[in-house]
Amino acid sequence: MPKIETFPNRHPDRDYDIEITCPEFTSLCPKTGQPDFATLRIHYVPDRLCLELKSLKLYLFAYRNQGIFYEHVTNKMLDDLVAAVKPRRMTVEGSFSVRGGISTVVRAAYEARRPRKR
């Protein structure tokens, strides 16, 4: 997989939302080999780093030839993105197109543990 690059957050003292949408995500069904299409939404509150979009695009497009279930790809993306950017909070949502009369939305979330105040 391509490396997910980051850059310094110039406002780490503030909570603010970043939402990234990729309306052209594709992967392959591991059972049939047919393409799966989805709109991906990545929503996060950065801490010290932000996601660099060109590297994110290359990372997402690398799934085009991978056989992977919806649930797994959504959770794997969350794990990979959290490891790269170490956000305060992040949600990855895959809204997968209708196949066989059924559409599927998979949402995975992460929240950083905050130190307890004494």
C-alpha positions in Angstrom: 0.0 0.0 0.0 1.2 3.5 -0.7 2.4 5.5 2.4 -0.1 7.9 3.9 1.7 11.2 4.3 0.8 13.9 6.8 1.7 17.5 7.5 1.8 19.6 10.8 -1.5 20.9 12.1 -1.0 24.7 12.4 -3.9 24.9 15.0 -3.3 22.0 17.4 -4.8 24.0 20.3 -8.2 23.9 18.7 -10.7 21.2 17.9 -12.0 21.5 14.4 -13.5 19.1 11.9 -12.1 17.9 8.6 -14.3 15.9 6.3 -12.9 14.3 3.2 -15.2 12.6 0.6 -14.1 10.2 -2.1 -17.1 9.5 -4.3 -15.2 7.1 -6.6 -13.9 4.4 -4.3 -13.6 0.9 -5.8 -12.4 -2.4 -4.6 -13.2 -6.0 -5.6 -15.6 -8.5 -4.1 -13.5 -11.3 -2.8 -16.2 -13.9 -3.6 -17.1 -12.9 -7.2 -14.2 -10.7 -8.3 -16.7 -8.0 -9.4 -16.0 -4.4 -8.6 -17.6 -2.8 -5.5 -18.3 1.0 -5.7 -18.6 3.3 -2.7 -18.6 6.8 -1.6 -16.1 7.1 1.3 -16.3 9.8 4.0 -13.4 10.4 6.4 -14.3 12.7 9.2 -11.7 13.6 11.8 -10.5 16.1 14.4 -6.7 16.4 14.0 -4.3 16.6 16.8 -0.7 17.4 15.7 -1.0 16.1 12.1 -3.3 16.4 9.1 -3.8 14.0 6.2 -2.0 15.0 3.0 -4.6 14.5 0.2 -2.5 13.3 -2.7 -1.1 10.5 -0.7 -4.5 9.7 0.7 -5.9 9.5 -2.9 -3.1 7.1 -3.9 -3.7 5.0 -0.8 -7.5 4.8 -1.6 -7.0 4.0 -5.2 -4.6 1.1 -4.4 -7.7 -0.8 -3.3 -9.0 -1.0 -6.9 -7.4 -4.4 -7.4 -7.9 -5.8 -4.0 -10.5 -8.4 -3.1 -11.8 -7.2 0.3 -15.1 -7.2 2.1 -16.9 -3.9 2.9 -16.6 -4.3 6.6 -12.9 -5.2 6.5 -11.8 -2.4 4.1 -13.6 0.2 6.3 -12.0 -1.0 9.5 -8.6 -1.4 7.9 -8.7 2.1 6.5 -9.6 3.5 10.0 -6.6 1.6 11.5 -4.2 2.8 8.8 -5.4 6.4 9.0 -5.3 6.5 12.8 -1.8 5.1 12.8 -0.7 7.8 10.3 -2.3 10.9 11.7 -3.1 10.1 15.3 -6.3 12.2 15.4 -8.3 13.1 18.5 -11.4 11.5 16.8 -12.0 9.8 13.4 -14.8 8.1 11.6 -14.5 6.3 8.3 -17.8 5.6 6.5 -18.2 3.6 3.3 -21.6 3.9 1.6 -21.4 1.0 -0.9 -23.6 1.0 -4.0 -26.5 -1.4 -4.6 -25.6 -4.9 -5.5 -28.2 -7.7 -5.7 -30.8 -5.2 -4.5 -28.9 -4.4 -1.3 -26.9 -1.3 -0.4 -24.6 -1.3 2.6 -23.2 1.5 4.8 -20.2 0.6 7.1 -19.1 3.1 9.7 -16.0 2.6 12.0 -15.0 5.1 14.6 -12.0 5.9 16.8 -11.6 8.3 19.8 -8.2 8.9 21.4 -8.0 8.2 25.1 -7.6 11.4 27.1 -5.5 11.3 30.3 -7.7 11.4 33.4 -7.8 14.6 35.4 -7.1 14.1 39.1 
